[in-house]
Amino acid sequence: MALTRDFKETILERVNTDPDFRRALLRESVQCMLDGDMDTGKAIMRDYINATIGFKKLGEKTHKQPKSLMRMFSPKGNPQARNLFEIIAYLKKQEGIGLKICK
């Protein structure tokens, strides 16, 4: 029988050991949302948040309840643009990256 590893554990380890991968997750999440694939973008963002700052600390930093943040990025979540961009702005600042829209 093959040994398997939990996907979230694999992501967490990779995020903690590979800064390029961590930044790519954030970029891909935003790109998916801008391309209209909100479900995938939210799922990637949820994985990114869980693997990095966590919803509790993100809530403290953005003055939002952790449960509200979790709902925003849940499969049925529908984040307001203001909240979404505030969170993206905070996360990109923490990563020390810029995001730009290209043709």
N, C-alpha and C positions, 0 to 999 in steps of 0.2 A: 504494500500500500504506500502510495506517495505521501510524503509529508507536505502539508499545506500550511500557509501562513495567512492570518487574517489580513485582508486588504488594508484596513485602517492602520494596523500595526506597520505594515510595509510603507505606507505613505508617511506615517509619523517618523519612522527611522530615516527615510530618504530626505524629508524636509529638514530634519535636525542635522544631517550630515552633508547636504548638498544645497548651498545657497542659490545656485542657478536654478535648480529644480523648484525650490520654494518660490522664487520670483516668477518663474514660468507658470506656476499654478495660479498665482494672482493675475498675471496678464491674461492667461487663457480664460479665466472666469469672466473677467471684464469683456474680453473680446467676444465670448459667446453671448453675453447679454446685449452687447452693441449690435451683434448680428441677428438678434431676435430670438435666440435660443435661450430663453430665460431659465427653463428647467435645468439644462445642463450647467449654465452659468451659476445658478444658485447652488447646485449640488457641489460644484468644484469650490465655490466660495465657502460653503459649509465645511468641507474637508480641510480647506486652507485654514480657516479660523480655528477649528478643533485642533489642528496639528501645530498651530503657532501660538497665538495669544490666548485663545479660549474665549468663550462667550461671556464669562463673568468679568474678566479683565477688560474686554472690549466694551462691555456695558458701562463699566466705571469710566473708561476713557472718553466715551461718546455720550455719556449721561443718558443711556437708554437701559431699560430693564433687560437682563440676559434672556428671559423668556420671550420678550418681544423680538429680540434679535434672532432667536432660534426659530420663531414663527416666520419671520421675514424670509429666512433662507430655507424653510421647509418646502416640500413639494407643492403644497397648496398656498404658500406664502405669496403675497403680492406687495412687495415693499414700495413705499412712496419714493419717487425720484429723489427728493430732498434727503431722506434717510439713507438711501442707497449710495448717493454720491458723497455724503458725509463719511460714511463708513469706508468707502473706497479711498477717499482722500486721506483718512487717518492711516489706513493700512499701507498705502503706497509711500507715505511719509516715513512710516516705521521701517519699511524695506529699503528706503533710500533710492527709490526708482521714480521715473517719470513715465507717464503713459501719454501716447498721442495717437490721434486718428490718422491713418494713412489711406490713400486711395488704392 
